[in-house]
């Protein structure tokens, strides 16, 4: 392609709203343009990158036995109501009504559609196992679209679905896709980790892994063991605390303390001259509108995902001050576990405390010497908190947990029979008996991969594309397009590379060479060949973008290196 003809404009400065490097560089290099918040046009360079990613996806998925199809993005709302997700996904679901007042949704995913389709087409176990996939635009009404392609309202996604007749079959399909994902992300040049994760709104039968591209700007925190292979998203991670013996019989009786205007953990530690781990903090939540209390140690944070999963609710939110007063009779900051009339969920770390300080359920008062089990009921005990760095790994009990940041680029789920049972999707087994399909689903954020690659592959001058992902492999730059010798050498090289079916971008613009070099750095093609004054001697300047070392070589040597 000739750069004088390509539909691309580079920007010297990134728009003010672009905060992360990938967003800035993709805009500046002319790969994307914003239409509205979270909605982007892929310019020709950006579309070529997407096509290269899609090619890798298709090759690896078909190697894993998956078949490509394409389903409608516009879906009847009834099937979402039937599965129960019309309400549970909430405001993120794009909803609309046609001229006949029939409700539809713009699909963020396709579990309902594929389940109904397979139910209508497959009636016998002989047609199983089956893995189907598509690459399609999805829609999600994000509250705060941000970070360019990382958090959008319209995005490109690969979603696949497996159907099996047994749980062993599901395991095989799951591992086939799990392994395919490793190959896909390795070929894309990404540094990533597969981590244990929560199923979220998609839900399922327990097994689920997220694939995280490691980067400091990632929205997700990953807990990784320093000794074994354990890795989990913070929402799923668990740790092993050292056990110690306590003599609670020797703890003094409860003492009421006046704590005027002392509401926070920090204020309480300063006022009483104690450590946060000596405090038990009580938080009030509304679980699908019903109040519950959660008790964690003062230096720990509640893990709302774990609480929501234990309760089996769709919506869990921290109660506001007004709701807290209605439920407990006191204001936030002074709530405690003693005498509460609502369900109390106690984190395991609290149970291991000898005693602690709690709210007195009376404004401006706390209680000290409070003992779990002696002074309040401990019926509902579990892991309800976020792990902390340097805690022992629960898997090997030797390594310590370290935190990393990551961008979710893929997610694999064992759905089990969640959707097949809800939607009545069944087949006949070898005995002629009806059985529900056992399902899995597997998603990859295709447009997210673009941003993840740029986050991991860039420098202060621009993008550094891995060769298999780059929109073009070679950038030919003519120093002076008016020089007949340079122009002829460039044309010969351009035609020779195209004859070898190598994607090449020829900068034939009548621009200053400094502008051409800056644009070339910004766009970030793997190989740059500069045709300048030495072209008369059949020599060119050769440089690989990832190495940034310029070498003067013959034209034949340049062609040989490109072909390697």
Buried (B, 14 or more C-beta within 10 A) or exposed (E): BEBEEBEBEBEEEBEEEBEBBBBBBBBBBBBBEBEEEBEBEBBEBBBBBBEBBBEBBBBBBBEBBBEBEEBEBEBBBEBBBBBBBBEBBEEEBBEEEEEEEEBBBBBBBBBBBBBBBBBEEBEEBEEBBBBBBBBBEBBBBBEEBBBBBBBBBBBBBBBBBBBBBBEEBBBBBBEBBBEBBBBBBEBBBBBBBBBBBBBBEBBBBEBBBBBBBBBEBBEBBBBBBEEEEBBBBBBBBBBBEEEEEEEEEEBEEBEEBEBEEBBEBEEBBEBBEBEBBBBBBBBBBBBEEEBBBBBBBBBBBBBBBBBBBBBEBBEBEBBEEEBBBEBBBBBBBBBBBBEBEEBBBBBBBBEBBBBBBBBBBBBBBBBBBBBBEBBBEBEBBBBBBBBBEEBBBBBBEEBBBBBBBBBBBBBBBBBBBBBBBBBEBBBBBEEEEEBBBBBBBBBBBBBBBBBBBBBBBBBEBBBBBBBBBBBBBBBBBBBBBEBEBBBEBBBBBBEBBEEEEBBBBBBBBEBEBEEBBBBBBBBBBBBBBBBBEBBEEEBBBBBBBBEEEEEBBBBEBBBEBBEE
